[in-house]
């Protein structure tokens, strides 16, 4: 997130690191990414994840533990979380869950710079690896009532903040399309569920922002979305893989789109003040609603 969280101080982060991982001498907020908050603390990359709606505390812990297991199994491209002194990978600090990875020496490529052979080889290796014990299975991000509930929610003005009405009217104008997307999504999700025996470990969001080119090769970061799923989950935004099912690629394009619409509708129907993050979110909402 671009904006520093108002509900958590650097001093609180420093205390949590000293208690659960190691003492640090310097800490700085990093206005990177979108969805989680990040800090650099000496040579550590610190993340604060909000649990809902994707995770519970238990599911996030098992997800990061599974990422560490994949790295231990020999997948060198996995930037795995660092365990706490107790062996856990996350710490609940009341306003979310903290996790830590090493600070990588490298940068994320622009989309045009992505090394497609490298990322496709990494994903192939991931998909061929037996899933760690306890790794969660993917499930649909929205249910059959999503479109109808959203239509009802957007029928009356929103007064929750300066961008609320812009978001509401954008959603309301596309309610028929959202209903079509929702229906198609659930049909494809049922088809995927009928093939569950073929599901594999998937990263979930292996796009360029989650790739880091380092002197030692490609690293994939942000394993919060790791889950057992159809392999096409990793190719919705990464065309070029051989032998993929186009209907499953469509499923996960809709999975992203509808989950984003759900999160943005929750965002703008709740109190907000028009920050940079709010403005970025509104642009993201409009992008997902585009024909």
Secondary structure, 3 states (H helix, E strand, C coil): CCCCCCCCCHHHHHHHHHHHCCCCCCEEEECCCCCCEEEEECCEEEEEECCCCCCCHHHHHHHHHHHHHHHHCCCCCECCECCCCCCCCCEECCCCEEEEEECCCEECCCHHHCCHHHHHHHHHHHHHCCCCCCCCECCCCCCCCHHHHHHHHCCCCCCCCCCHHHHHHHHHHCHHHHHHHHHHHHHHHHHHHCCHHHCEEECCCCCHHHEEEECCEEEECCHHHCEEECHHHHCCCCCCCCCCCHHHHHHHHHHHHHHHHHHHHHHHHCCCCCCHHHHHHHHHHHHHHCC
